[in-house]
Amino acid sequence: MIMLYLGLEIDHYKQLIVCNPGMIRTLEAKMDGVVKQNNVGLFKKRAGLSLYAMGEESNADPKDVLDAAFQLAATVAEFRDELYGYNLLLSSMADARPANVEARFAGAFLEILEGEGLWVHNRETDFFKQHAHFEPGDSYARIVESRKVEPSYNVISYVPRVRKRAIKRLAQLLLIWFTKTKRYPALAFVAGPFDCALEEIVSASLLSVLGKERAALVQVVGKGNSAMSSVSPLVESLKAVREGFLKRVPQYLETHERRIWKSYESFLLTLLGGKPVSGDRSEEDFFIVYHLYLTAYFRLMAEHRLPGIMLFRKPERLASSVAERLKTVCDDLSRRFRIAIVLVSTRRQAPAVFRGYARVRINIKPFGLQETRLCFTALYPGVAVPRKVVETVQRLSRGRYGALLHLIYYLRLNRKIVQDGTRFAWAPRKELAVKIPVRQRTATVVIIRSLKEEARTVLFVGYSLGGFFFHGELLDFFTVIGLTPKKVEEQIAYLRSMELFFGNERPRFSALLRGVLRRLSAQKVKYLEDQMRAYVREHLPQFLPSRAARCFRFLASLEAADVVVDHLVPVINHYLDARLLPQAEFFLTPERYLRPAELPEERRLRLHYILFACRLRFHLLKGDVAGADKLAAGSTLPTESLVPQPYFARLYLELGRYHLCREETAKALPFLKKAVQYFQELSMPAPTGESFLELGCGFLAKGNLKEALEYFSFAGKLVQDIQAPFIHARSLWFESVALYLRGNYSRILSNCDEAALLAGSHGFRETELLFGVLKARVLFDLGYYERASLLLRESLALARLYGFRRAETTLFAWIARCASYQGQTGYALQLLRGLDETDETLFIRGELHFLAGEFKKAEKVFTKALHRRPASSPLFPEYNSWGGGFSLVEGRCLDLNAHGTPVIRLCRAFRAVLQCRAGNLDEGIAELHLLTTTEKFSEADPHVFLFYYLYYMVLKTLEKKKTSLQEVGHGLTILNQSLKHLQERSTVIDEPRDRIQYIGQNYWNKLILEEAKLNKLV
């Protein structure tokens, strides 16, 4: 028996261990890691000389031996500058006595004088010559590098040879499609049982029809990382062509399409980079880009005179919203292009969304008897397998490729299939009798046991992390444990050929495989799991945004669930910020990704308060006040802690938001102040900014605009320079609301432009829409009715593009209001007729009739509005109910709603004027007196001067009729009050041009000024 050995000699070792012991310990630790990963045994060690047993020469793979030797050489080379010299030698010996082996190597190292390197004796080079390049010497040759030999594996690429009939049928169908000129989507539904090579059949059919170059253009949509987003299958399909066609997309777009593509370029690069996007309409944003991408792709295919071909693997896994949008895109593009859709599925029915298309169903059956025989001969050329064996393998595997392959490998491992030169043969029954296992798992276990240590390591890590890591990350981890990417890639290719490694999709028997591997090497498994746990913990911040659920499950499986609790809040808040409520709800049920009962008591308590705070925010974002009430009613506040805790601060913040929603500002403000204090002490900038923002909302609700603006400014400045765009955009929104209530229109206009750009660049589409509405309201107040109407139409387009259906009523109503002030009465009425009746739409209709001189109609509409049941509109901190343009702005200030909403008070004022016109003087004047004198109005009310003006006009009319009512003498006093409030509001406007526009061009302000001039008040 001849054994292979590797010897390492380090010169002047005894001096080094005294002078630099730390370096020697580090070097030896690294070498131990390489040895463990390569299934190499330490044969003997003494000062300066290490001997490793590489295995029997008859069973050893020269390539594996060289790989292990080169890894050890590379490890030593890292310390070249700190060593006096070293050499490695590969040699084979029949004498396995340690003393003789040591003497042989000691003598050999004395003969090697040429320098550092990896050596082998000239007469032993034959064993390595196919796998290495040498530099010959007198007695010893230096091994310069390993020779690259392409691996030859039995892969599933043999399927085209085996399943010719199914491939031919699909190819014929595709050819028929390609000759048609009609522009409707043609659809083929390729269905069959699991593991019957469905995707390989389709790929082979496309290749046979299109050729290699054009087949590479087919859009293949498979399974993506759904934890990242619902569009991840489509994102993955773009990643596959990132370096190819994706860069050329603008060449196939028209000028206006290129502009849109460029504006979404950063968004697309973020998605392709595997990073999460922060927007609240990321799905809609993606489909804007994807629509342009498919347009370019279909134009490219049209150049080749082919339809655009889209291949969907497992289409049933597409989210319903994604499938619906995808069909809409295909329907739209089919008006210009020919589209061919191929669905590959193990389901009996195509997804419902695609059933409207004219389609052809192609059923793929499991591997039959003849195909099973072809699998034997394809894998092992020349083998003649008895018919009975073929029948047994086909029956036990049920025609599934993976099971069939494992049974064939099982027979090979049990030497029923033997090699005879370049051909294979079936072993006679007398020589070896093997019983074919009834269960595939038995064959799988035998195959796993036959693997080398290196392959088993790759397999175990792959099954532990393969469903969690992307391919590049998996290679990075293997580097940490001492396996080079090249070696790992080779092992992965080998394991895939054996249907053992499935990349990011672990098969159903993964638990079995991990169990088998654990039992084979318990000590090695413990080492690997320790390394995986440490690696995931170290890189957790970069993994969490894109695959939080997998991270948490993985850590829980490695008994590191306590780490999950510390990272739960940012994950849940990421989904809540992006309005991805279903994804957030998943994390609000901890049983789905960890075992809470196994947590230490302190961690369980922390988890309880974290989930309570996040659930409270979840209900408020849904607009579910009843759910928030129920949650809050069953809660108990934590005991005050001397040391502030992040989860306590988060709890106080959410409780403050909840009480704001319940319009309980007295209860909300103490919680919000405590949250600010805790987050500041903890030096957490983003949550501190968020707390400042909500505290500002509390003061805004009370009508304290000065304090509110200060806190909004604090929040904006604090988060402007850190990665917290959502908080920054919200702070600008609420600051603009407070500025509007104060009347500083100039600052709002600059704020809106800056904030809309910020919100749009980060995908916060609802916030972007809010700024559009607010800016339109400012333009309306300044008398720019046409510009306001144009901006509202743009906002309407944005609302429809991103599906903000609740916003459309508000936008249409305000477009109608702009039209009524431009004298377009008919157009305004036409817009209002199609809207639901709300307080705001009724007011705008009544105002329209009032301005048109249709006073009876106006009074009827105002009366109807006032007799409606008051609409309940809680003050949600983050949820926009879109109850109207007034509720979005004035509704944020509870102080304005003390005597009814601004809309209701406007209806009261206009109806009072109409009552006086109709002769009901006492009631009308009493109402106006109540609105202007008796009821305490808020300083934040932007409509006070209008109430005074309407009151004055009634009194002026009475004076003309020379009535003896007592109120007549107060007319000029009331007008003076109206002018005073108007002037106070206008003085806050920074820009003189805006101030002049506000006083001189706003419809009502202009009337007030003219009346004041007439009465010589100005």
C-alpha positions, 0 to 999 in steps of 0.5 A: 500500500503506497501512501501520499504525504505532504511535508512542510519545513519552516527554517529556523523554527526554534528561533521564530517560536521565541521571537515571534510566537504570535505569528507562529500560532496564527500560522498554525491555526490557519493551517489547521483550518485548511487541513480540516477542510481538505480531509487531510490528516496530520501524520507527525509534527516536530519543531519546524517539520509537519507531515500530512497524510494525503491518502492512498495513492490508488484511491487519491484524486491527484487534483484534490491532493494538489488543491490541498497542497496549494492551499497550504502553500498559499497559507504559508506564503501569507507569512513569507516576510516574517519567515526565514524560509520554508518548503513543501514537498509531495512524496509517496512511500510504501513504508508508513513507519513515522520515523522512516517517513520523517527521515525521508523528508528531512533528507529530501529538504536538505537536497532542495536548495533552489528556494521556497515552493511546492516540490515533487521528486522527478520520478513521481511527477507522472501521478500529477502531470495531467493536473499540474505544470512543473519547473524541472530541477536536478532531482526535484521539480517545482509545481508551479500551478495546477493545470485547469481541467474542465470537470466532466459531470453527468448533468441533466443536459442529457434530458434533450436526448432522452425526452425527444417527443415532448421537446418536438411537440412544444417546438412545433407549437412554437414554430406555428406561433412564430409564423402568425402575425396577429398581435394577441398574446399566445399562451402555452401551458406546459404542465406536469408532475414535479421533477419531470424535467419540465423546464429543461424540456421547454429550454431545449424546445426554445433552443431548437427553434431559435438557436443559441444566440436568439434563445438567450434573449427569451425573458425567463421569470422564475422564483425570486426572493419574495421576502424582499418584495412581490416583484422579486421574480421579475427583478431576478429576470432582469438581473440575468440580463443586467450586463447584456441587454439591460444596458442597451434598453435606451437604444430601443426607446423613444425620446420621451420613454428614455426620459422616464427610464432615466428618471427611474434608473437609480430605483432600478439599480437599487432593486438589482443590487438586492437592496430594499426600496423605501417607497410606499408604491414600489410595485407600481414604480417597478412596473413603470420601468418594467413596461419600458423594458418589455417595450425595448425587448419586444422591439428587439425581438421584432428586429429578428422577426420573432414574437416577444417570448416570456417564459414563466417558471412556476407562475402560480408563485407570482403574487396576485397583484403582480400577475394582474399588473403583468397581464395589463402590461402584456395586454397593452403591449400586444396592441403593438407587438406579437407576444408568446407566453410559456407557463411551466407549472406542476399545477393542473390549471394555469393561474386564473389571470392568464385563463382569458388568453387563447392557450394550448395545454401541453401535458408532460408525463413522468419518465417512461420505461424507454426514457428510463433506459435512455437515462442509464445509457446517457449516464453510462455509455454502453451499459446494457441494463436488464429490462426487469431492473429498468422496470423496477427503477422506473416504478420506484422512482415514479418517473421523477428525474431526481429519484430515478437518478439517485437509484441509478447512482445507487446501482453504480455505487454498489458496483452493478454498473462497472467501468470497462475502459471508456465503456460501462457494463452491467455486472453479472448476477452471480458476481454481485446481487444488489437489492434496489431500495424501495425508498429513494431516501435510502439511495440518497443516504448511500450517495451522501455517505460516498461523498468526499469530506469536501463535498459533504461540507459544501452540501451541509452549508448549502442546505443550511444557508442555500435558502438564505444566502445568494450565490456570491454570499455563499462563496464568501462564507466558504472562503471564511472556512477555508474553501476557495471559490473555484473549489466550491464552484466545482463541488456545487456543479458536481452536487447539482449533477447528482440532484443534491444541490439546488442553489437557493431552492432547497428540495423537500428532503433537505431536513433528511440530508442535514440529519444524515450529514450531522450523524456523519461528522458531528464535530465538523457540523458543530464547527460549521454551525458556529462559523455560520452563526458568527458570520450571520451575526456579523453581517446581519445589518446588510442581510435584514432589509432583503430577507429578514424572515430567513435571517430570523428563522436561521438564527432561531434554528441555530439557537441564537433567537435572542439576537432577533429581538434586538433587530425586530423594530427596524425590520417591522418599521421598514415595512410599515414606512413602505406601507407593506402591511402584509409583510409587517403583519408577518413579523408581528406574529413571532411564532412564524420565525422564532420560538418565544417560549425558549427566550430568556425572561428578560428577552420575552418581556422586551419582545412583548413591549416591542410587538405591542408598540409595533402592533399599535402603529400597524393598526393606526396605519390601517386606519383601524381605530377599534383594533388600536383601542382593543390593543391599548385597553389590554396593555400595561405600561412598563415599570419606569427604568433608571436606564432608558431602553430603546423599546421603552422609548418606542412604546412611549412614541407609539402611545403618544401617536395613539392618543393623538389619534384619539384626540387626547392631546393632554395624554399624548404630549407626556408620552411624546416628551418622554420618547424624545428624552429617552431617544436623545439619551440613547443617542439614536438620531433617526428615532429622536427626529421621529419623536420630535416630529410627533411632538410637533404634531401634538402642538399642531393639534393644540393649535400652538403653531410656533412650538409645532414649527420649532419641533418640525424644524428640529426633526428635519435638521436632525434627520437631513444628514442621515439615512432617514428620508421618510422622517425628513419628508414627513417633517417637511409636510407637517411644517408646511401644514403649520406654515399654511395655517399661519399664512406663510405661503412663500415658504410653503411654495419653496418647501413643496418643491424641495419636499416633492423632489425628496419624496419622489426620489425615494418613492414616497408617492403618497407624500409626493401627492400630498405636497401637490395638493397643498401647493395647489391650495396655496396657489388657489389662495393666491388667486392662481386658479388656472395654475392650481387647476393644472397642478391638481390635474397633474396630481390626479394623474399621479394618483391614478398611476399609483392607485390612490383611489381615495384621493381622486374625490378630493382632487376632482372636487378641488379641480371643480372649485378652481373651475367655479372661480374661473367662471366655468360653472357647467364644467365644474358641475359636470365634475361634481356630479360624478363624486360621492356626496361628502361635506366638502363636495357639498360645500364646493357645489353650494359655493359654485351655485352661490358664485353663479347667483343660483341662491336657492340651489345654493341654500338647498345644498348648504342645508343638506350638508349641515343636516348630514351626520357629522363625519367621523375622521380621527386624527391619524398621525401617519394615515391619510383618510383623504376625507377632503382637501380641508381635512388634510390640512386644517383637519390636523389642527384639533383647535380648528374643530372645536365648533365643527370642521372648517367645511361645516363652518363655511357652510353655516356662514354661506347659508346664513347669508342666503337666509338673510337674502330670503328674508329670514334675517334674525336667524341668519344674523344670529348665525353670523354673529355666532361665527364671528363673535360668540364662538372662540375662533382659533388663531390658526383659522384661515377663514376668519376674515371671510366670515367677517366679510360675509357678516358685513355684506349682510349688514350692508344690505340691511343698511341699504333697506334702512332697517332699524335692526340694532346690528346695522350700526356695526357694519363698518366695525365688522368690515374693519375686523375682516380687513384686520385679520386679512392684513395680519395673515398677509404680513406673514408672507415673506415674498412681496410679490406673493403678498400683493397677489394674495391681497389683490387677486384672491376672489374674496380678498379682492372684494374685502380690499375694494370694500375697505377702500370704498369705506376709506378704511385703507 
